[in-house]
Amino acid sequence: MDADLHHGRRLPDQSRTLRQPPLSGDVQYDTLGRSPIHLAAASGDCKKLQWLIDSSLGDTELPDLRRGATPLIWATVCGHVEIIKLLLSAGANPNAIDRKGHTALHYALSGFANFLESWSEESNSDKQEYRRLCLLLLRAADIG
């Protein structure tokens, strides 16, 4: 079976999308290997994220030191739709992979599967928000 095919569709070339963190001291990381842009994305802080992007202090493609996760992956794992939209509009690569080879879309769909298992426990607005998150990433990844 062709390794580049998934359900009959050709996957985007991800062999060159895993970036290495900068070796210089330009970026400050916390003890878990996250920079300010990762923390803003994970916490859902739109104002801080926008400030980081506008001031060129927030590289939307910067992988964290521990998992190689980009800010888009952090925002996806934490379920912040507005942050995802902001990152995508700032040019974040939806096909960037972490060290496990996963994209933001992988995490969104994995989370969606878990979400479906607890469907009755979630509010209708939560369902709609998660659906929006998955659709945003599907459109951005341009694999459908």
Buried (B, 14 or more C-beta within 10 A) or exposed (E): EEEEEEEEEEBBEBEEBBBEBEEEEEBEBEEEBBBBBBBBBBBBBBEBBBBBBEEEBBBBBBBBBBBBBBBBBBBBBBBBBEBBBBBBEBEBBBBBBBEEEBBBBBBBBEBBEEBEEEEEEEEEEEBEBBEBBBEBBBEBBEBE
